[in-house]
Amino acid sequence: MKTDMEIAREAKLKDIEEIAASIGIEKDAVYRYGQYKAKIVQNPGGARDKGNPAENGEKRGKLILVTAVNPTAGGEGKTTVSIGLADALRRGGVKAALALREPSLGPVFGMKGGATGGGYAQVVPMEDINLHFNGDFHAVTAANNLLCAMIDNHIHWGNVLDIDVARPAFRRCVDVNDRALRNCVIGLGGTADGKPREEGFDITAASEIMAVLCLSRDAEDLRARLKRIVAAYDRSGKAVTAGDLKADGAMAALLKDAMNPNLVQTLEGTPAFIHGGPFANIAHGCNSVIATRAALRYADCVVTEAGFGADLGAEKFIDIKCRTAGLEIACVVLVATVRALKLNGGARKEDLKKEDLAALAKGLPNLVKHIENITKVYKQPCVVALNRFDTDTAAELQIVEDAAGAAGVKAFPVEFFAKGGAGGPDLAREVLDLCKKPPRKTTFVYGLERSLEDKIASVAKKVYGADGVNFSERAKKQLARMTADGFGALPVCIAKTQYSLSDDPARLGAPNGFTLQIREVALRAGAGFVVAMAGEMLLMPGLPKTPNAENIGVDASGDIYGIF
């Protein structure tokens, strides 16, 4: 079979204005970045916000959330299924669109490679999307680091706000994996070069600025959120905000163009809004509210994706994004593979091509737990997309379909990678049937009136299956201070391993009898949530021994190779 890049380059792409027109986007809202990319301007000519419909009776499409079982080395293909499903809906005559996140350069150059789907279910131009795209990540990086520079500049020029240099609250960022930048010292070289202090870098996808960009409804909301960011603390323990430092205006200026969602297309010409890129294990893991709402205004069905497994991405999509933006889900598509379930059942990666009904049966509880979370905790309609590999046997596929049926939902094998939108007509029909049913009111895992500790415990018990939560003494003090400072009503964003429902990546399947360990808590006042760190989560990943960057280059024709 041809490589993903070969398939992408052979595709006959349509002009981006034709893609925009296919779902009714006004021509004056399309700001071109070449022939095949554009930003959709939110208020062309000063008109009312076209991509951000208010609650005024304006028509909206149906929102379809794609999530998955816990990721494994066997692969799940959540983005591929999302793209293929949108293409399949469009083949069925539905006015469909995609709303996806932008890839981070960390995974592109690290161990995962690109994040634009695969095979015949891709968004294109894939090289541009995977690399600099339309500059959004760079704008977030610049806004983040401008705030950091203004913190140190304020300290250098007399520190009127009495910032405590021993208590850093906001870190610099860069969009590459670089373990050497996790902890460092800045300000060396003498008084003219700043005051020496400890500092560190996070990856841009983990920056609070990225979360702010993705959760803001409009420019006014963006500015207000930037202003609320806790940039530092003074020596009495009082928060110093970006607004106190008068940094919010310049930060908003840097993000002015980045706020507008990007429009590209699939290999089959389905419009794709790709905007924002927060990680789902250390952030809320969803594309921007602005892009989702724009897609819902223009399309009848919008397929979106939440990062990693349903315990992380889907939970945060519902408890943070839906709550913030007033979104309602029409149905949830849960992606699984025979390979992933066999790995959850103890199979070795090198044996995945062999039929192993015993390992598959042992791994099925992971699938069932995620189904139950969707249907019983979130109380949303669900269907399983069984992403098929050539090595899957009929007996293995039947076991998974039977397990899904016993849990109360249907499962359909799909072959979007090999066949594009033609690879999942049955799934598309089931999704449409679920979308035609009366919408269910969004059910949250917890109420905002509950304490931060109770909210964390609710997610741990209801979604992860934990017996309870153990908070470190440091975390207890941090939670008490946040509550005293008036942040107790915020939702929570639990940062934990994506590989397990627990906080231990080695505990596969559907573990029980464990206690979730919360070691520290961080306030994200601008984004509007509290991050609870479970286990040893890193905000700056490192490159693997053989990074994908070693495979990437530019050939004599000027074409990039090696992303996949």
N, C-alpha and C positions, 0 to 999 in steps of 0.2 A: 504494500500500500504506500501511496505517496506520503511524504512528510507533511506536517501541519503547514509549514512555511510554503512548500510547493503548492499545496491546495489553495492557500490564501492568495498566492501570487497569480494563479491561473484564473481566479475569479474575475468576472466582468462587473466591476463596481459601477453603481449609478452615481450621478452627480448628487452632492449632498442636498441641494435645493429640491431635487426630485424626491429624495427620501423624506424631507421635511413636508413637502406638499402632499405626500401620500397619506399623512394623518392630519392634514389641515393646519399645519403651522404657517403662520403668515410670513410672507417673504421678507418683510422688514424686520422680523425677529431673528433672522438667520444671519449670523456674523461668521463669514467663512474663514476657515484656516486651511486654505488650499481647496482642492476639488472634492475631497472626500471627508472632511471634518468641518465641524462648525460649533460655535457656541450659540445657544438660544437665548437671546437677550430678553431679560424679564420685563422691561418697560420701554420698548422701542418708541422713539418719538415722544417720550413722556407719557405714554398711555398707561392705563391701569395695568397692574402686574398680571401679565398674560399667563405665566406659568405657575402661578401660585394662587389657585382659586380659594376664595374665602368661603365661609359657611353661609352662602347666600342663595342656595338652591341651584347653583350651577351644576351642570351635568358632570358626573365623574365616572370613570371606568371601574372595572372590577380588579382588585389587587390580589395577585396570586403569589404567595410566598414560597420560595424553594429553599429547603433546608436539607439536613442529612443526618445519618448516623455519625458517630464519632469517627473522625478521619483516621486512616491507617496508611501504612506503606503500600497497601494493595491498590489504593486509589478509589475515589467515589465518583468524581466527574460532575460535581454539582453545577459548575458554571456551564459545562457542555450541555447538561440536561436543561438548564434554564434557557440557553440559546436555542436548543433544538425544540423545546416546547413552544417558545414564541413563534418559531418558524412553522411548526405543525399547526398552531392555531391560525396563523395567517393563511396557510394552505387550505384550511377549512373555511375560508371566507371571513374570518374574524379580523377586525381592525385592531391588531396587536402591536405592542411595543415592549421593549426591555428597559429595565432600570437597574443598572449594575454599578459596582464600585470600580474605581481605577486601580490598576496594579501598582504596587510599591516596587521600587528598584531593589529593595532588600531581597525578596524572594526571587526576582528576575535574575539577579546576579548570584544568588545563594544556591539553595538546593532544590527549589521547586521549578524554576524557570518561569515562563510566561503565564499569564492569567487571562487569556482571551478565549477560552474554550479549546476545542481540539477537533481534528478530523474535518468533517463537513458541517460542524456546528461551531462556527467561529464568528467573532466580531472583528471587523477590519476597518482600516489598515492595522494589522496586528503589531507590526514593528513600532509604529508611532504610539499606539495605545500603551504598549508595554514599556516604552522608554519615556521620553519627555512629554508625550501627548501634547496638550495645549497649555502646559506650564502651571497647572494647579498645584502640584506638589511643591514646586519651586516657590510659588507665592506663599504657601503655608510655611515653608521653611524660613523664608525671609521675614514674614510677620512674627513668627516665633522668636527668631534670633534678634530681631529689632527690639522686642520687649526685653530680652536678656541684656542687650547692649545698654538700654536705657536704665535698667536696674543698676548695672555697674557704673554707668555714667553718673547717676544720682549719688551713689556712694562716694565716687571720686570727688565730686564738687560739694562736699560738705555734709551730705547725708542728713538733710533737714528732716526727713521722715523717720530718722533713727532706725534704719533697716539693720536687722541683726544678720551680719555676714556669716555667722556660725549656724544659721538656720535657713538654708536655701529652700525655696518652695517651687521654683520654676527653672527648668533645665533647657539647655540648647538642644537642637535636633539637626539631623542630617538624614537623607533618604538612602543610606547604604548600611549594610551590616558591618559594624566596626567595633569589635569588643574592646579595643584599646581606648575607646572614648567613653566607656561606661563610667569611669571614675578618673578624674584628672584635677590638676591644680592650674588656675589661671591667675593672671595679674603679676607674673614674675617679671623682673627686669628693672624694678625701681618705681618710685612714686609716680612718675609720668605714665607708667603703663598699667595703672590701676592697683587696687588693693588685692594682695594674694588671698585666694580662698579656694575651697574645694568646689568643684563643678562636675558636671557630667552631661553626656549627650543621650537622648532617646532617639529612636528611629522616627522619622516624620509621621508615619502612620499612627504612632502612639502619642503624638503631640495633642495637647488640649485644643490647640488652634484647629487641628483637623476635625476634632469632634464638634467644635463650635461651628465651623463651616458647614458640617453635615446636618446639624440639628437646627440651624437658623431658618426661619420662615422667609425672611426678606432682609434688605439692607439695614433697616431700623433695628430689627431683632439681632442681627449680627453685631452691630455697634454696641448694643446694650450688653450682649453676652461678653464681648471683648472687654468691656469696661469692668465687668464683675470678676474677671480672672484674678485669682490671688497670686500675685507676683512674688511676694516676700512677706516676712513678718517683722514687726519692730521688736525692740528689746523688752517690751512689756507683754509681748505675745499677740498683739493686735495685727490683724491682716492688713497688708498693703496691697492695693489692687492696681491693675493696669490703668484704671481711671485716675487713681491717686498720682500715678507717674505721668499722666497725660499722654499715654502711649496709644490709647484706643483709636484715635482718629487716624494716625499714620498707619496703624495696622489695618484698619478698615480700607484705607486707600490702596494698600498692597493687595488686598483681597477683592477689590472691586470687580475685576474681570473674572477672577477665579470663582466668584459666586454664581456666575451663569453656567448652567449645565451644558455638557458637551453632547453633541449628537453625531453618531456614526451609524453603521449598518452591519447587519449580519451578511454572511455569504449569499443568502437568499433575498437580501434587500429589506429585511425587517428593521424598522427604526430602533436604535439603541441609544438611550440616554445613559452615559457613563460619567459618573461625577462623584468625587470624594473617595477616600480610601482608608478608613480606620480599621485596624485589626480587631478581630472578634474575641481574642482571648485577653487582650490588654486594653481594649476600648469597646465601643458598642457595635462595631462590625457591620454597618449598613451604609448603603449609598446615601446621598444627601436627600433631605426632606424636599428641598426645592426641585430636584430632578424627579423624584417620585410623584410629587403633586403635578408637575408639568406633564409627565407622561399620562397621568390619570385624567388630565383635562383633555388631552388630544386623542387618546386611544380608548377602545372599549374594554380591552383586557391588557393588563400590565403585569409582566412577569418580573419579579424582583428576587433578590437572593440575600440571605443573611449568612455571614461567615461561619466556618467550621460546623460542628454538630448542632443539633437543635437545642442542646443544653446551654450553649453559649449564644450563637447567633440568633436563633428564634426567640429565646427568652428575652434578650436585650431588644430585639426588634419590636416585640410586643410591649414589654414593661417600660422601655425608654422611648423608642422612636414613635410607636403608635400613640402612646400616652402624650408625648410632646406635640405631635402633629395632628392629632385627631383622626388618624387613619383607621380604617376597618379592613379586615382581611376577608376575601371571598372564600378562599380555600388554601390549604397548605399541601405542598408536594414534598414528600420525604424521600430523598435519594438514598438508595442502598445498592451495594454490589455483593454478589456471592463471595467474592474475594475478601472484602472487608469483614464480612460476617465470619468467614472461616478463620481469619486472623484473630478476631475477637474470641473465637473458640479454641485458640491455641495452636493453630496450624502454623507451619514455618513458611516464610515468604517464598523460599525456593520450591515449595511443594504446592503452590496455589493453582498450578495448571492441572493438578490431579484431582479427580473427584474425591471428596472427603465429606461424606454425609454426617459423620460423627462430629467433626469439628464445626461444621455448619450448624448443626443442632445446638451445640454448646454456645455458639455465638449469637443465636437468634434472640436471646433476651435483651441484647442491646437494641435491636430493631424494635422489639415489643415495647420496651420502656419509652423510647422516643415517640412511638405511636400513642401510647397512653398519655404522655405529657401533652401532646397536641390535642387529643380528643377529650381528655378528662381534666387536665389542669388548665390549659388555655381554652378548651372547649371550642375548637375550630374543626371544620370538615377537613378530612385528610385522605390523601391517596399516595400510595408508594410507587415511585418510579424505580424499577429494578434495572439499573444500568448494566446492560449485558456485555460480557466479554466472550470472545470466540471459544474460550476453554470451558465456559459454563456448560454443565450437562443439563439435560431435560429434567432429571431427577432433582438436581440441586435447585433449579428454578422453581419447580413445583413445591418443594419444601418451603421456600420463602413465600410463595404466593399463599400457601395454606396457612402459614403462621400469621401473615397479615390478615387473612380472612378471619382467623380465630380471634384476632384483636379488634375485629369490627370494621376493617377497611379493605379496599381492593388494592391489588398490586398488578402492575403491568410491566413486562419486559420492554425496554426501549433500546433502540440502536441508532441514536442520534449521531454518534461519532462516525459511524460508517455510512449512514444514509441521509444525514441532515434532517430536515423537517419531515421527511417521509418515514423516519424511523420510529415514530410513536403516535400513530393515529388514534389508537385505543386510549392512551393516556390523555390526549388532547380532548377526546369526546367526554371522558369522565370529568376532566377539569371543567369543561363547559357546563356539564350537567350540575356540578356542584355550585358553579357560579350563578346558575339560574335560580337556585333556592334562595329563600329570604335570608338576608345577611344576619349573622349572629352578632350580638353586641360583644365587643372586645372584652375578654375576661383577663384581668391582670393577676399575677401570682400573689400580689400583696397590695394593700392600700397605702397611700402615701402618708396617712395619719399615724401609721405605726412607727415604732422606733427604728432607727437604723439597724440595730442588732436584730430586731424581729424580722425586718425585711430580708436581711442576709440569711437568717435561719429559715425563712419561708422558702427561698430559692433552694437552699441546701437540702431541705427535707422533701419538698414537693417535687422538685425538678431533678436533683442529683440522686435522691434516694438515701441521703445521709441520716444518721441517727440524731445528729445535732452538730453544733459548731463550737469550737474552742478558740476563743479570742486571746491573743497574747496580751500581756500587760500593756505593751506599747499601743496595740490596737484599741484596747479599752480606753486608754487615756485620750487617744486621738478621736474616738467616737464621742466621748463625753464632751470634749472641747468643741467639736463640730456642732453638736446638739445645742450647747450653751451659746454658740455664736449664731444660732438661727438657721442652721442647715439641716436640721433633723427631718424635714419634710421632703428631701430630695430622694429620687429613686437610687437604687444601688446598681453598680456594675462590677460583677465579680470577675476578677482576673485569675484564671486557673488553666491548667493544661487542657488542650483540646483533645487529647488522645484517650481520655477516660471521663466517665461521668463523675468520678471522684477527683481529688486533687493529687492522685498518684498515677502517673502515666502507665504504670505496670499493671494496674487493676482494670482489666478489660471486661467486656460483657456488660452486665448490669450489677455492679458491686453493691453490697449492702453491709450493714454493721460497721460503718466507718464514721469518723468524726471529721468534718471539714475544718482545716486549720487555717485561721486568718492571722497572718503575721503582722500586717500593717494596713493602714487605711489612708487614702489620699483624697483630698477635696478637689473637685473639678467644678468650681462655682460657675464659671463661664459656660461650660458645657451643660451644667445642670444635673450632675450626678456625683455620687461618692464611689470611688474605686476601692474595692476590698481585695487585697492581694492574698491569694491562697497558694501555698506551696512556694516553689522557687521560680516565680515568673520573672522574666527579663524584659525591660523596656527597650533594650538595645541588643538585638540578636548578634551572633557572630557568624562568620563564614564557615562552611564545612571544610574538611581537609581538601576536597576537590570541588571548588565552587563552580557553578555554572558559568561564571564570568570567563573561565578558561576556554569555554567553547565558543564564545561570541566574537565576532569580528566583522569586517567589511571586505567584500571581494573586489576584484578589479573593475567590476561594473558599478561599484558603489552600493551594492545591495548588502544589507545586514544579514548575517547568518548565525545560527547557533542558539537563538533564544529558546527554541524547543529542541 
